[in-house]
Amino acid sequence: MLILLPPSEGKTPATAGDPLDHDRLWLPALAPARKRVQTRLVALCRRTSARSVAESLRVLGLGDGQRDELARNAVLAEAPAAPAAEIYTGVLYEALGAGTLAPAARAWLDETAVVFSGLWGVVRLTDRIPAYRCSVGVTLPAVGGLTAYWRKALKPKLDPAAAGGPVLDLRSGAYAGMWAPPGPETATMRVLHERDGRRTVVSHFNKATKGRIVRSLAEAGAALESIDDVVAALKELGCTVEESGTAPGRPRQLDVIVAEL
């Protein structure tokens, strides 16, 4: 099984440790594609003229007060790296709390969850990476739009990795565009808040609930061989799960309904 996670915008830089080793990341055959994006990103962020800095900020979708992100990107090759589970510190990852899981649950999580990234393509939570700023919506010079770039690079490497098991897709729309799981045993998930008979998606709590759900699945050590198994496991955890109709050949859509945020 694979659980597909988005990255977090918030990241905590490693304070010590060796730099990134591309050959040690999951799916090392992606190293050339990863190195190309890193090289272009570093070159973009090392420019120092006022005009160049302004252009780099624009390309990365940053404001003038975020120049420190350019400085961070400029030294990616030398920066200390740490496990991705420690670098990503946004809402979903805080709720997931990978570092506080018992050993068996953490082993289940490390074997199951993968994180999609505009810079690295896809990594395991155990992969050692530096903190960075590069969303998948960026268009890099000499690389182009990262969504299309990774869609082409990931398919031949990820399709075999997803074979033989269900895929639970918790990515946001932009990151979902990087790769479409090839098998029929695929489902996306929404978290809906129900209040006074109305249901809405609330971004912050959507992420937090997804993090808690993944944590609960890891703690249960769930053996999931199909999407039906995923639905059953969620219900055993006390989740209210409904399935929306989808067209044949499309991923199933699971709605988790919560009454309290």
C-alpha positions as a Python dict, from the first residue, in 0.01 Angstrom:
ca = {
    (1, 'M'): (0, 0, 0),
    (2, 'L'): (98, 360, -57),
    (3, 'I'): (-39, 666, 119),
    (4, 'L'): (33, 980, -84),
    (5, 'L'): (96, 1296, 119),
    (6, 'P'): (151, 1658, 17),
    (7, 'P'): (454, 1842, 151),
    (8, 'S'): (410, 2125, 398),
    (9, 'E'): (492, 2486, 326),
    (10, 'G'): (630, 2512, 678),
    (11, 'K'): (963, 2339, 723),
    (12, 'T'): (1213, 2315, 1007),
    (13, 'P'): (1575, 2327, 883),
    (14, 'A'): (1817, 2067, 1012),
    (15, 'T'): (2077, 2219, 1245),
    (16, 'A'): (2344, 1957, 1182),
    (17, 'G'): (2418, 1656, 967),
    (18, 'D'): (2555, 1560, 629),
    (19, 'P'): (2406, 1719, 318),
    (20, 'L'): (2162, 1551, 83),
    (21, 'D'): (2279, 1239, -102),
    (22, 'H'): (2057, 1195, -408),
    (23, 'D'): (2158, 831, -446),
    (24, 'R'): (2013, 748, -104),
    (25, 'L'): (1665, 886, -167),
    (26, 'W'): (1377, 651, -242),
    (27, 'L'): (1366, 557, -611),
    (28, 'P'): (1729, 655, -678),
    (29, 'A'): (1668, 629, -1053),
    (30, 'L'): (1505, 972, -1013),
    (31, 'A'): (1842, 1123, -914),
    (32, 'P'): (1910, 1289, -1252),
    (33, 'A'): (1565, 1452, -1256),
    (34, 'R'): (1605, 1568, -896),
    (35, 'K'): (1954, 1705, -954),
    (36, 'R'): (1835, 1902, -1257),
    (37, 'V'): (1563, 2078, -1057),
    (38, 'Q'): (1798, 2143, -765),
    (39, 'T'): (2067, 2285, -993),
    (40, 'R'): (1826, 2526, -1161),
    (41, 'L'): (1667, 2629, -832),
    (42, 'V'): (2006, 2699, -673),
    (43, 'A'): (2118, 2902, -975),
    (44, 'L'): (1796, 3104, -964),
    (45, 'C'): (1838, 3183, -595),
    (46, 'R'): (2209, 3268, -606),
    (47, 'R'): (2159, 3575, -825),
    (48, 'T'): (2225, 3896, -633),
    (49, 'S'): (2129, 4200, -841),
    (50, 'A'): (1816, 4381, -730),
    (51, 'R'): (1637, 4293, -1053),
    (52, 'S'): (1741, 3928, -1031),
    (53, 'V'): (1631, 3896, -670),
    (54, 'A'): (1293, 4046, -753),
    (55, 'E'): (1256, 3804, -1044),
    (56, 'S'): (1353, 3505, -828),
    (57, 'L'): (1095, 3601, -569),
    (58, 'R'): (832, 3631, -842),
    (59, 'V'): (917, 3293, -992),
    (60, 'L'): (887, 3122, -653),
    (61, 'G'): (572, 3310, -556),
    (62, 'L'): (739, 3481, -260),
    (63, 'G'): (710, 3829, -116),
    (64, 'D'): (990, 4076, -53),
    (65, 'G'): (996, 3979, 314),
    (66, 'Q'): (1082, 3620, 225),
    (67, 'R'): (1432, 3675, 88),
    (68, 'D'): (1563, 3434, 349),
    (69, 'E'): (1397, 3158, 147),
    (70, 'L'): (1620, 3248, -146),
    (71, 'A'): (1926, 3227, 77),
    (72, 'R'): (1814, 2886, 200),
    (73, 'N'): (1766, 2755, -154),
    (74, 'A'): (2100, 2895, -264),
    (75, 'V'): (2292, 2652, -37),
    (76, 'L'): (2084, 2338, -85),
    (77, 'A'): (2383, 2131, -195),
    (78, 'E'): (2573, 2206, 127),
    (79, 'A'): (2288, 2244, 378),
    (80, 'P'): (2243, 1987, 657),
    (81, 'A'): (1980, 1725, 583),
    (82, 'A'): (1744, 1539, 815),
    (83, 'P'): (1462, 1285, 769),
    (84, 'A'): (1171, 1434, 578),
    (85, 'A'): (945, 1357, 876),
    (86, 'E'): (1148, 1612, 1075),
    (87, 'I'): (1174, 1872, 797),
    (88, 'Y'): (802, 1891, 714),
    (89, 'T'): (630, 2055, 1010),
    (90, 'G'): (298, 2185, 875),
    (91, 'V'): (-48, 2110, 1011),
    (92, 'L'): (-77, 1758, 867),
    (93, 'Y'): (265, 1657, 996),
    (94, 'E'): (206, 1800, 1341),
    (95, 'A'): (-113, 1595, 1367),
    (96, 'L'): (65, 1287, 1230),
    (97, 'G'): (340, 1315, 1492),
    (98, 'A'): (566, 1058, 1328),
    (99, 'G'): (839, 1110, 1587),
    (100, 'T'): (613, 1002, 1874),
    (101, 'L'): (488, 677, 1721),
    (102, 'A'): (581, 343, 1874),
    (103, 'P'): (846, 151, 1674),
    (104, 'A'): (601, -86, 1504),
    (105, 'A'): (368, 197, 1405),
    (106, 'R'): (658, 407, 1280),
    (107, 'A'): (786, 116, 1071),
    (108, 'W'): (437, 79, 914),
    (109, 'L'): (430, 451, 837),
    (110, 'D'): (780, 458, 689),
    (111, 'E'): (696, 168, 457),
    (112, 'T'): (361, 312, 351),
    (113, 'A'): (369, 693, 328),
    (114, 'V'): (539, 895, 55),
    (115, 'V'): (557, 1274, 21),
    (116, 'F'): (529, 1458, -311),
    (117, 'S'): (756, 1758, -361),
    (118, 'G'): (809, 2020, -626),
    (119, 'L'): (1185, 1985, -573),
    (120, 'W'): (1243, 1614, -506),
    (121, 'G'): (947, 1461, -690),
    (122, 'V'): (863, 1205, -422),
    (123, 'V'): (1041, 1094, -103),
    (124, 'R'): (991, 862, 190),
    (125, 'L'): (958, 1009, 539),
    (126, 'T'): (1295, 852, 624),
    (127, 'D'): (1475, 1019, 332),
    (128, 'R'): (1721, 1284, 447),
    (129, 'I'): (1655, 1621, 281),
    (130, 'P'): (1735, 1985, 357),
    (131, 'A'): (1467, 2248, 411),
    (132, 'Y'): (1375, 2428, 89),
    (133, 'R'): (1112, 2646, -75),
    (134, 'C'): (984, 2534, -414),
    (135, 'S'): (619, 2451, -472),
    (136, 'V'): (507, 2233, -760),
    (137, 'G'): (331, 2533, -914),
    (138, 'V'): (667, 2695, -993),
    (139, 'T'): (799, 2728, -1349),
    (140, 'L'): (1179, 2710, -1336),
    (141, 'P'): (1407, 2846, -1609),
    (142, 'A'): (1534, 2570, -1841),
    (143, 'V'): (1307, 2318, -1664),
    (144, 'G'): (958, 2453, -1719),
    (145, 'G'): (648, 2389, -1513),
    (146, 'L'): (728, 2143, -1237),
    (147, 'T'): (391, 1967, -1249),
    (148, 'A'): (446, 1861, -1610),
    (149, 'Y'): (815, 1792, -1548),
    (150, 'W'): (745, 1551, -1265),
    (151, 'R'): (445, 1393, -1434),
    (152, 'K'): (678, 1275, -1709),
    (153, 'A'): (963, 1174, -1476),
    (154, 'L'): (758, 998, -1208),
    (155, 'K'): (530, 775, -1412),
    (156, 'P'): (785, 511, -1521),
    (157, 'K'): (935, 494, -1172),
    (158, 'L'): (625, 518, -954),
    (159, 'D'): (386, 300, -1153),
    (160, 'P'): (579, -20, -1063),
    (161, 'A'): (609, 91, -699),
    (162, 'A'): (231, 123, -674),
    (163, 'A'): (157, -214, -831),
    (164, 'G'): (5, -483, -615),
    (165, 'G'): (-160, -269, -349),
    (166, 'P'): (-414, 6, -283),
    (167, 'V'): (-324, 374, -303),
    (168, 'L'): (-482, 627, -67),
    (169, 'D'): (-431, 974, -212),
    (170, 'L'): (-431, 1257, 44),
    (171, 'R'): (-257, 1513, -180),
    (172, 'S'): (-389, 1858, -262),
    (173, 'G'): (-488, 1933, -621),
    (174, 'A'): (-156, 2080, -734),
    (175, 'Y'): (45, 1783, -611),
    (176, 'A'): (-212, 1532, -736),
    (177, 'G'): (-128, 1652, -1087),
    (178, 'M'): (226, 1515, -1058),
    (179, 'W'): (125, 1150, -1087),
    (180, 'A'): (-193, 949, -1130),
    (181, 'P'): (-183, 602, -974),
    (182, 'P'): (-234, 347, -1250),
    (183, 'G'): (-431, 74, -1073),
    (184, 'P'): (-802, 42, -998),
    (185, 'E'): (-742, 21, -623),
    (186, 'T'): (-706, 396, -571),
    (187, 'A'): (-905, 640, -360),
    (188, 'T'): (-891, 1009, -278),
    (189, 'M'): (-1012, 1146, 53),
    (190, 'R'): (-1191, 1462, 159),
    (191, 'V'): (-1263, 1567, 515),
    (192, 'L'): (-1600, 1742, 549),
    (193, 'H'): (-1718, 1934, 856),
    (194, 'E'): (-2088, 1884, 918),
    (195, 'R'): (-2273, 2149, 1112),
    (196, 'D'): (-2646, 2225, 1117),
    (197, 'G'): (-2697, 1992, 826),
    (198, 'R'): (-2438, 2160, 606),
    (199, 'R'): (-2104, 2018, 502),
    (200, 'T'): (-1794, 2222, 419),
    (201, 'V'): (-1424, 2164, 359),
    (202, 'V'): (-1211, 2358, 607),
    (203, 'S'): (-850, 2360, 487),
    (204, 'H'): (-665, 2373, 821),
    (205, 'F'): (-872, 2104, 987),
    (206, 'N'): (-886, 1898, 669),
    (207, 'K'): (-508, 1867, 690),
    (208, 'A'): (-507, 1798, 1064),
    (209, 'T'): (-774, 1530, 1035),
    (210, 'K'): (-585, 1358, 754),
    (211, 'G'): (-273, 1357, 972),
    (212, 'R'): (-464, 1202, 1261),
    (213, 'I'): (-618, 940, 1033),
    (214, 'V'): (-279, 831, 898),
    (215, 'R'): (-145, 815, 1253),
    (216, 'S'): (-438, 597, 1361),
    (217, 'L'): (-388, 362, 1065),
    (218, 'A'): (-19, 332, 1155),
    (219, 'E'): (-99, 260, 1521),
    (220, 'A'): (-347, -7, 1413),
    (221, 'G'): (-84, -162, 1185),
    (222, 'A'): (-362, -211, 936),
    (223, 'A'): (-308, -479, 669),
    (224, 'L'): (-472, -311, 370),
    (225, 'E'): (-490, -500, 42),
    (226, 'S'): (-777, -311, -122),
    (227, 'I'): (-969, 15, -96),
    (228, 'D'): (-1253, -183, 65),
    (229, 'D'): (-1001, -276, 336),
    (230, 'V'): (-915, 93, 375),
    (231, 'V'): (-1283, 184, 418),
    (232, 'A'): (-1332, -95, 670),
    (233, 'A'): (-1025, 11, 866),
    (234, 'L'): (-1142, 373, 878),
    (235, 'K'): (-1481, 265, 1008),
    (236, 'E'): (-1316, 45, 1271),
    (237, 'L'): (-1128, 355, 1384),
    (238, 'G'): (-1462, 528, 1439),
    (239, 'C'): (-1465, 741, 1123),
    (240, 'T'): (-1789, 820, 943),
    (241, 'V'): (-1707, 739, 581),
    (242, 'E'): (-1923, 795, 276),
    (243, 'E'): (-1834, 723, -84),
    (244, 'S'): (-1920, 960, -367),
    (245, 'G'): (-1999, 823, -709),
    (246, 'T'): (-1718, 849, -963),
    (247, 'A'): (-1686, 761, -1329),
    (248, 'P'): (-1551, 416, -1422),
    (249, 'G'): (-1173, 412, -1424),
    (250, 'R'): (-1148, 708, -1191),
    (251, 'P'): (-1025, 687, -830),
    (252, 'R'): (-1294, 625, -570),
    (253, 'Q'): (-1372, 928, -354),
    (254, 'L'): (-1403, 879, 19),
    (255, 'D'): (-1560, 1151, 234),
    (256, 'V'): (-1479, 1146, 605),
    (257, 'I'): (-1748, 1338, 793),
    (258, 'V'): (-1654, 1510, 1120),
    (259, 'A'): (-1885, 1699, 1353),
    (260, 'E'): (-1613, 1861, 1566),
    (261, 'L'): (-1296, 2042, 1456),
}
